[in-house]
Amino acid sequence: MKKLGRLYRHKRITKKIKGDAQHPRLVVFRSNKHIYAQLVDDRAQTVLTNYSTLSKDFSSQKTSNQGGAKEVGKRIAAKALSLGIKKVSFDRAGYKYHGRVKSLGDGAREGGLKF
């Protein structure tokens, strides 16, 4: 039931937020052990880039804490800047903007992205 409520909230959010190639949507997915971030172009229905705690060049051993989430935010921001993307729409995917989701957002801001 909890997951279903999150999916309803995510659907409601994505109706309002649309991303394109110049201003993509930064989508967050949070599992118990890992956190994932991807930049989505909704017009072309493609994922521009992604990064997670499962990526091969992820350095931290702690994957399920706020420090790991902040590192993922910084890395996705670096990948976005290399693609020439500076502004994104933050899609929290139905999660509260708290804890690991907030840390990922803070890391992306520190990395140079603007929401």
Rosetta silent file (secondary structure, phi, psi, omega in degrees, C-alpha in Angstrom):
SEQUENCE: MKKLGRLYRHKRITKKIKGDAQHPRLVVFRSNKHIYAQLVDDRAQTVLTNYSTLSKDFSSQKTSNQGGAKEVGKRIAAKALSLGIKKVSFDRAGYKYHGRVKSLGDGAREGGLKF
SCORE:     score description
SCORE:     0.000 S_00000001
   1 L     0.000  -37.609 -179.945    0.000    0.000    0.000 S_00000001
   2 H   -64.725  -42.535  179.655    2.866    2.358    0.805 S_00000001
   3 H   -65.859  -37.320  179.800    4.488    1.742   -2.592 S_00000001
   4 H   -64.799  -40.178  176.975    1.185    2.294   -4.371 S_00000001
   5 H   -63.135  -40.251  177.709    0.769    5.683   -2.683 S_00000001
   6 H   -64.180  -40.402  179.364    4.256    6.695   -3.778 S_00000001
   7 H   -65.240  -37.009  175.646    3.483    5.664   -7.356 S_00000001
   8 H   -64.887  -42.626  177.960    0.302    7.783   -7.331 S_00000001
   9 H   -63.762  -40.472  179.289    2.267   10.767   -6.033 S_00000001
  10 H   -63.602  -41.120  178.755    4.947   10.222   -8.692 S_00000001
  11 H   -63.307  -41.075  179.040    2.334   10.131  -11.442 S_00000001
  12 H   -64.546  -37.784  179.549    0.791   13.355  -10.147 S_00000001
  13 H   -69.543  -45.070 -175.208    4.219   15.031  -10.099 S_00000001
  14 H   -71.348  -17.179  172.973    5.234   13.902  -13.589 S_00000001
  15 H   -67.319  -32.219 -176.201    2.018   15.294  -15.053 S_00000001
  16 H   -90.909  -29.267 -176.355    3.200   18.757  -14.000 S_00000001
  17 L  -105.983  120.970  174.732    6.941   18.406  -14.699 S_00000001
  18 L  -124.568  139.059 -179.797    8.098   17.762  -18.245 S_00000001
  19 L  -113.389  152.131  173.287   11.712   17.734  -19.336 S_00000001
  20 L  -130.457 -172.505 -173.883   13.328   18.314  -22.701 S_00000001
  21 L   -64.447  -34.200 -178.620   16.875   18.133  -24.024 S_00000001
  22 L   -86.401  -25.933 -176.264   17.860   21.600  -22.725 S_00000001
  23 L  -137.754   72.443 -173.968   15.958   21.393  -19.412 S_00000001
  24 L   -76.735  173.558  179.043   15.626   17.700  -18.477 S_00000001
  25 E   -98.393  126.174  177.011   13.977   16.095  -15.493 S_00000001
  26 E   -92.985  105.728 -175.199   16.296   14.791  -12.761 S_00000001
  27 E   -99.162  136.189 -179.585   14.533   11.662  -11.475 S_00000001
  28 E  -112.738  134.738  169.225   15.500   10.014   -8.183 S_00000001
  29 E  -126.354  135.453 -174.544   14.862    6.401   -7.232 S_00000001
  30 E  -124.240  123.680  172.544   15.658    5.212   -3.751 S_00000001
  31 L  -111.086 -176.906 -178.670   15.904    1.589   -2.665 S_00000001
  32 L   -67.344  -34.013 -175.850   16.912    0.231    0.706 S_00000001
  33 L  -106.260  -23.582 -171.215   20.573   -0.190   -0.275 S_00000001
  34 L  -135.606  167.477  174.982   21.140    2.147   -3.226 S_00000001
  35 E  -136.226  141.572 -173.752   20.097    5.435   -4.782 S_00000001
  36 E  -127.536  146.033  175.837   19.773    6.177   -8.487 S_00000001
  37 E  -138.094  139.655  176.810   19.539    9.422  -10.478 S_00000001
  38 E  -145.547  148.672  176.184   18.826    9.923  -14.162 S_00000001
  39 E   -99.765  122.783 -172.994   18.251   12.826  -16.516 S_00000001
  40 E  -116.899  132.057  171.283   15.186   12.251  -18.686 S_00000001
  41 E   -98.526  105.711 -175.377   14.131   13.985  -21.907 S_00000001
  42 L   -73.205  -27.628 -179.896   10.350   13.495  -21.929 S_00000001
  43 L   -68.938  -45.132  179.031    9.844   14.788  -25.467 S_00000001
  44 L   -89.491   -5.972 -178.657   12.183   12.253  -27.037 S_00000001
  45 L    54.168   51.147  179.083   11.404    9.708  -24.285 S_00000001
  46 E  -132.468  156.957  173.076   15.063    8.988  -23.648 S_00000001
  47 E   -95.286  121.123 -177.652   17.411    8.908  -20.703 S_00000001
  48 E   -76.015  -45.553  177.026   20.239   11.370  -21.333 S_00000001
  49 E  -160.122  162.122  178.341   22.534   10.124  -18.576 S_00000001
  50 E  -147.142  164.447  176.012   22.362    8.308  -15.273 S_00000001
  51 E  -158.325  145.656  178.697   24.415    7.611  -12.175 S_00000001
  52 E  -151.421  176.942  176.969   23.912    5.469   -9.096 S_00000001
  53 L   -73.202   -9.381  176.580   25.713    3.947   -6.167 S_00000001
  54 L   -91.681   -4.179  179.793   26.085    0.823   -8.333 S_00000001
  55 L   -63.225  149.164 -173.510   28.159    2.642  -10.951 S_00000001
  56 L   -65.727  -32.761 -178.169   31.655    1.243  -11.420 S_00000001
  57 L   -93.292   13.908  176.130   33.466    4.472  -10.593 S_00000001
  58 L   -74.608  126.204 -169.034   31.501    5.114   -7.392 S_00000001
  59 L   -92.677  -33.670 -171.907   34.126    5.371   -4.663 S_00000001
  60 L   -72.288  142.333  176.401   32.288    5.328   -1.338 S_00000001
  61 L   -79.625  -27.323 -179.854   31.674    2.040    0.461 S_00000001
  62 L   -83.980  111.695 -176.696   28.573    3.447    2.154 S_00000001
  63 L  -104.373  -18.998 -173.909   25.791    3.252   -0.400 S_00000001
  64 L  -107.991   25.177  179.884   22.678    3.583    1.737 S_00000001
  65 L  -122.929  178.348 -176.724   23.470    6.814    3.583 S_00000001
  66 H   -69.153  -30.653  177.651   23.245   10.539    2.946 S_00000001
  67 H   -64.113  -42.515  176.704   26.934   10.829    2.143 S_00000001
  68 H   -64.829  -38.396  179.087   26.595    8.360   -0.711 S_00000001
  69 H   -66.254  -38.706  178.953   23.515   10.175   -1.989 S_00000001
  70 H   -65.565  -38.820  177.843   25.352   13.497   -1.963 S_00000001
  71 H   -63.999  -40.319  177.048   28.209   11.937   -3.933 S_00000001
  72 H   -63.181  -40.405  177.515   25.719   10.624   -6.514 S_00000001
  73 H   -61.460  -42.342  179.032   24.264   14.137   -6.800 S_00000001
  74 H   -66.246  -39.935 -178.622   27.692   15.636   -7.445 S_00000001
  75 H   -69.991  -39.231  178.690   28.537   12.991  -10.053 S_00000001
  76 H   -68.449  -32.482  176.612   25.238   13.351  -11.946 S_00000001
  77 H   -66.767  -40.385  178.583   25.792   17.123  -11.966 S_00000001
  78 H   -64.030  -41.162  178.798   29.265   16.654  -13.436 S_00000001
  79 H   -66.635  -37.393  179.501   27.879   14.382  -16.151 S_00000001
  80 H   -67.439  -42.691  179.208   25.101   16.883  -16.907 S_00000001
  81 H   -64.686  -32.577  176.930   27.535   19.787  -17.166 S_00000001
  82 H   -68.839  -24.496  175.663   29.675   17.767  -19.566 S_00000001
  83 L   -87.507   -3.661 -179.971   26.573   17.422  -21.762 S_00000001
  84 L    86.910   20.268 -179.433   25.975   21.191  -21.578 S_00000001
  85 L  -102.878  125.003  179.996   22.982   20.981  -19.230 S_00000001
  86 L  -115.690  -28.079 -179.075   22.833   23.567  -16.439 S_00000001
  87 E  -115.945  136.136  177.799   19.134   23.686  -15.480 S_00000001
  88 L  -135.792  163.901  169.770   17.006   20.701  -14.515 S_00000001
  89 E  -104.263  125.217 -176.927   13.623   20.002  -12.964 S_00000001
  90 E   -84.177  118.767  178.138   14.000   17.942   -9.794 S_00000001
  91 E  -108.709  107.228 -176.747   11.576   15.005   -9.729 S_00000001
  92 L   -81.651   -1.034  172.058   11.567   13.457   -6.271 S_00000001
  93 L    60.025   34.995  176.890    9.395   10.570   -7.593 S_00000001
  94 L    87.411   -5.373  177.533    6.848   10.675   -4.800 S_00000001
  95 L   -83.898  156.617  173.366    9.397   10.567   -1.987 S_00000001
  96 L   -68.993  146.075  176.335    9.545   13.239    0.686 S_00000001
  97 L   -80.150   79.878 -172.204   12.216   15.861    0.113 S_00000001
  98 L  -160.578  149.053  174.289   14.091   14.641    3.161 S_00000001
  99 L    69.819 -127.029 -175.441   17.083   12.478    4.004 S_00000001
 100 H   -66.766  -34.134  179.735   18.812   10.813    1.063 S_00000001
 101 H   -66.444  -43.301  178.053   16.625   12.531   -1.550 S_00000001
 102 H   -65.366  -40.130  178.816   17.474   15.946   -0.120 S_00000001
 103 H   -62.780  -39.157  177.111   21.176   15.029    0.072 S_00000001
 104 H   -63.834  -43.223  177.869   21.160   14.059   -3.603 S_00000001
 105 H   -63.034  -41.849  178.074   19.541   17.382   -4.475 S_00000001
 106 H   -64.554  -40.278  177.844   22.068   19.300   -2.368 S_00000001
 107 H   -64.892  -37.761  178.448   24.930   17.436   -4.015 S_00000001
 108 H   -67.531  -37.944  176.113   23.572   18.237   -7.471 S_00000001
 109 H   -65.143  -42.388  178.046   23.339   21.923   -6.538 S_00000001
 110 H   -63.304  -32.034  179.192   26.913   21.865   -5.225 S_00000001
 111 L   -74.393  -12.033  175.227   27.959   20.253   -8.497 S_00000001
 112 L   117.122    1.906  177.613   26.586   23.234  -10.443 S_00000001
 113 L   -82.539  149.254  175.625   23.036   22.322  -11.430 S_00000001
 114 E  -115.236  134.589  179.461   20.180   24.783  -10.988 S_00000001
 115 L   -98.832    0.000    0.000   16.673   23.608  -10.142 S_00000001
